[in-house]
Amino acid sequence: MSSAIVPFVETEGDANFMSATSYYTGRNLMDRYQITSTTLCRWQQDPKLEFPEPVKLNGRNMWAAEDVHAWERKRATRRGAA
């Protein structure tokens, strides 16, 4: 099982603007958390979980790695406080 991050370079209007952002695919997230596609869909639909919103890249749902990592840190902090 691999939860490899997919690198992707975004360009925004200006040809001089480029930011390298890493993304997870749905399969990467399912492998990372050992969940099914149904669970991933449920996480997206449950506002209490505050799971990051995907972005469409080349017609595929992708999740920014920094958003996923921030979500993990936030959940770990909540569990530690409970």
RATA-V84700 format. One record per residue. PSI is psi in degrees with one decimal (none if undefined). OMEGA is omega as a letter, one per 40 degrees, with the letter a starting at -180 (none if undefined). NEAR is the number of other ideal C-beta (glycine too) atoms within 10 Angstrom. Layout:
PSI|OMEGA|NEAR  PSI|OMEGA|NEAR
//
This chain:
134.4|a|8  135.1|i|7  46.4|a|16  144.1|i|12  135.2|i|17  118.6|i|16  144.3|i|10  137.3|i|16  122.9|i|8  142.9|i|12  139.3|a|10  99.6|i|9  -77.1|a|6  128.0|a|7  -19.8|a|7  -14.0|a|7  121.7|i|9  132.0|i|10  130.2|i|9  121.4|i|8  139.8|i|17  144.2|a|16  153.2|i|22  141.4|i|24  169.2|i|18  -41.4|i|16  -40.9|i|15  -44.2|a|20  -40.1|i|22  -39.8|i|18  -42.2|a|15  -44.3|a|16  0.7|a|14  54.6|a|9  169.1|i|14  169.9|i|10  -31.9|i|11  -43.3|i|9  -42.0|i|13  -41.8|i|19  -41.1|i|12  -41.9|i|13  -39.8|a|16  -31.9|a|16  -12.1|a|9  105.3|a|10  -24.2|i|7  -31.3|a|5  -23.4|a|12  38.9|i|12  140.5|a|19  146.8|i|19  139.0|i|10  161.1|i|19  151.7|i|15  121.2|i|8  119.5|a|14  38.5|i|6  5.9|a|5  146.1|i|12  129.7|i|16  147.8|i|20  128.2|i|24  128.5|a|18  -40.4|a|19  -33.2|i|12  -41.8|i|17  -43.5|a|21  -38.5|i|14  -40.2|i|13  -42.7|i|16  -45.1|i|12  -42.3|a|10  -42.5|i|11  -38.5|i|13  -37.7|i|10  -42.5|i|10  -40.7|i|9  -36.2|i|8  -29.0|a|7  -18.6|a|6  none|none|5
//
